[in-house]
Amino acid sequence: MTRRLPHDVGVNGSSGESADGRRTSRTGAAAGSARQRSAAPAAARPRGGRVRMTGKQRREQLLDIGRSVFAERGYDGTSVEEIAERAGVSKPVVYEHFGGKEGLYAVVVDREMQLLLDMVTGALTGGHSRELLEQAAFALMDYIDTSTDGFKILVRDSPVAQSTGTFASLISDIAVQVEDILGLEFKARGFDARLAPMYSQMLVGMVALTGQWWLEVRKPGKAEVAAHLVNLAWHGLEGMERHPKLVGDRQA
């Protein structure tokens, strides 16, 4: 007697069609596998050998890659094509998340500026005025040491105007934190506290420029550089004149 086959199975065990027109598999194992695949969320399936990411994960990946490329090549030397290629995506994906290279760069810079500002302000935990200067110097050196790519991006000139300003404006923000320290010290020594903002800009600028130099040479060690910075700043403050005057011929 000839066994009657189910209506969705071909005579040779190959694929047939079910009543709703979908292709079905022919063996129990294959059918089970098909059911498992159909039950898995489509977003979790790898396509083209690449694991798909959520929108948030993809955005973070593009930021990490963009940060690395901008530090390596600068803004002008970086292209959306290279960022997309390193991320394993097409160019439209970068445009979808950031609108283009300028938008990606702006987010990278804003993040780095906030990170540096947070590190400096968080390091100022109190104590003697000299200790506070040490904390500020160490915070900047720590940022340069642990976020080298970010620092390279911040100090490199770019034609892109950022919502939070430039590296110079960031230094000014940090100087505001130091200004309070100097203001108290000036009052205690009988100096005009109104000059504290200017002196804080001088001190922070000195540390920032030294940090740029140290980024390239990495000698001496971070702690030693911080000690010398504070030595110059502190003992310079100790020997300050209340009413300094120029000693040369030029007076204006």
LUMMARVO-430946 format. One record per residue (C-alpha): residue in one letter; z negated, y, x negated. Coordinates in steps of 0.05 Angstrom, whole numbers, padded with zeros to 5 digits, always signed. Each point is the difference from the previous one (the first is absolute). Last residue first. Example, Ala and Ser with C-alpha at 12.3 -4.5 7.8 and 13.67 -1.06 7.14 Angstrom:
2
S-00143-00021-00273 A-00013-00069+00027 
***
This chain:
252
A-00572+02017-01063 Q-00047+00006-00059 R+00045-00017-00059 D-00030+00018-00066 G-00039-00064-00007 V-00073-00014+00015 L+00005-00009+00075 K-00065+00008+00038 P-00046-00048+00036 H-00053+00027+00047 R-00053-00053+00011 E+00019-00035-00064 M+00009-00075+00002 G-00033-00044-00053 E-00028-00051+00048 L+00064-00002+00040 G+00039-00019-00061 H-00053-00051-00016 W+00011-00032+00067 A+00076+00002+00003 L+00012-00023-00072 N-00052-00055+00003 V+00021-00020+00070 L+00071-00012-00024 H-00025-00035-00063 A-00043-00048+00041 A+00056-00014+00049 V+00047-00017-00058 E-00053-00046-00029 A-00011-00036+00066 K+00075-00010+00010 G+00012-00029-00069 P+00034+00038-00056 K+00058-00010+00007 R+00042-00018+00061 V+00059+00038-00030 E+00045+00014+00060 L-00051+00005+00056 W-00047+00037-00048 W+00047+00060-00002 Q+00004+00004+00076 G-00076-00008+00004 T-00009+00057-00049 L+00042+00043+00046 A-00043-00019+00060 V-00066+00012-00037 M+00021+00069-00023 G+00025+00018+00069 V-00067-00021+00029 L-00038+00045-00048 M+00045+00061+00007 Q+00003-00005+00076 S-00077-00006+00001 Y-00004+00063-00042 M+00041+00040+00049 P-00041-00025+00060 A-00066+00014-00036 L+00016+00074-00013 R-00035+00022+00064 A-00064-00031-00028 D-00007+00059-00048 F-00043-00027-00056 G-00076+00001-00002 R-00009-00070-00029 A-00027-00033+00063 K+00053+00036+00042 F+00056-00024-00044 E-00025-00072+00002 L-00003+00001+00076 G+00070+00028+00005 L+00025-00049-00052 I-00020-00060+00041 D+00028+00030+00064 E+00066+00015-00035 V+00007-00072-00022 Q+00017-00022+00072 V+00047+00059+00008 A+00033-00020-00066 I+00019-00066+00033 D+00039+00037+00054 S+00032+00044-00053 I+00022-00061-00038 L+00032-00025+00064 S+00036+00067+00007 A+00027-00008-00071 F+00023-00071+00016 T+00041+00030+00057 G-00012+00014+00073 T-00032-00043+00054 S+00061+00000+00045 Q+00044-00014-00060 A+00061+00039-00023 V+00052-00045-00032 P+00035+00028-00061 S-00045-00042-00044 D-00037+00013-00065 R-00038-00058-00029 V-00076+00009-00002 L-00012-00036+00066 I+00049-00057-00011 K-00028-00017-00069 F-00071+00002+00030 G+00020-00050+00054 D+00031-00047-00050 T-00063+00002-00043 S-00047-00015+00057 T-00056-00037-00035 D-00002+00039-00066 I+00022+00068+00027 Y-00049-00007+00057 D-00056-00019-00047 M+00015+00059-00045 L-00004+00046+00061 A-00066-00030+00023 F-00028+00000-00071 A+00011+00075-00007 A-00033+00014+00068 Q-00059-00044-00016 E-00009+00031-00069 L+00001+00070+00031 L-00054-00024+00049 E-00041-00025-00058 R+00004+00068-00033 S-00025+00032+00064 H-00060-00047+00004 G+00000-00050+00057 G+00046-00009+00059 T+00047-00053+00028 L+00065+00034-00020 A+00041-00064-00006 G+00020+00000+00073 T+00031+00069-00006 V+00041-00023-00060 M+00022-00067+00029 D+00016+00030+00068 L+00043+00054-00031 L+00037-00052-00041 L+00012-00045+00060 Q+00022+00058+00044 M+00051+00022-00051 E+00026-00070-00008 R+00008-00010+00075 D+00036+00066+00009 V+00047-00016-00058 V+00020-00069+00028 V+00009+00029+00070 A+00045+00056-00025 Y+00041-00048-00043 L+00015-00044+00060 G+00022+00060+00041 E+00044+00026-00056 K+00033-00067-00011 G+00021-00009+00073 G-00025+00005+00071 F-00064-00036-00018 H-00005-00065+00039 E+00069-00005+00031 Y+00033+00029-00062 V-00030-00054-00043 V+00023-00054+00049 P+00069+00032+00004 K+00008-00014-00075 S-00002-00075+00008 V-00059-00043-00021 G-00021-00041-00060 A-00054+00050-00020 R+00031+00008-00070 E+00068+00010+00032 A-00026+00051+00050 I-00033+00041-00054 E+00062-00003-00043 E+00046+00021+00057 V-00046+00057+00021 S+00011+00030-00069 T-00047+00024-00054 G+00023+00041-00060 D-00010+00067+00036 Y-00072-00017+00020 G-00022-00027-00067 R+00024-00065-00032 E-00062-00041-00015 A-00052+00035+00042 F+00049+00007+00058 V+00017-00074-00007 S-00072-00024+00002 R-00020+00045+00058 G+00062-00020+00039 I-00018-00074-00009 D-00071+00010+00025 L+00023+00045+00057 L+00054-00049+00020 Q-00050-00057+00002 E-00049+00042+00041 R+00054+00015+00051 R+00022-00072+00003 Q-00072-00022+00014 K-00008+00052+00055 G+00065-00020+00033 T-00020-00073-00001 M+00032-00043-00054 R+00052-00055+00001 V-00002-00054-00051 R+00066-00004-00038 G+00042-00063-00006 G+00058+00030+00041 R-00046+00008+00059 P-00071-00026-00003 R-00031-00011+00068 A-00062+00039+00015 A+00034+00052+00043 A+00030-00054+00045 P-00068-00026+00019 A-00004-00076-00008 A+00007-00040+00064 S+00075-00008-00008 R-00010-00028-00069 Q-00052-00050+00023 R+00044-00022+00058 A+00059-00010-00047 S-00043-00042-00047 G-00022-00043+00058 A+00072-00009+00023 A+00021-00018-00071 A-00054-00052-00005 G+00017-00028+00068 T+00074-00003-00014 R+00058+00034+00034 S-00010+00075-00005 T+00016+00048+00057 R+00051+00056+00008 R-00015+00047+00056 G+00046+00003+00061 D-00052+00003+00055 A+00014-00071+00022 S-00009-00027-00070 E+00056-00003-00051 G+00020-00055-00048 S-00013-00011-00074 S+00017-00064-00034 G-00030-00068+00016 N+00068-00035+00001 V+00004-00002+00076 G-00022+00071+00008 V-00069+00017+00027 D-00012+00051+00055 H+00015-00045+00060 P-00048-00054-00023 L+00035-00064-00022 R+00013-00059+00046 R-00009-00066-00034 T+00061-00046+00007 M-00017-00068+00026 
***
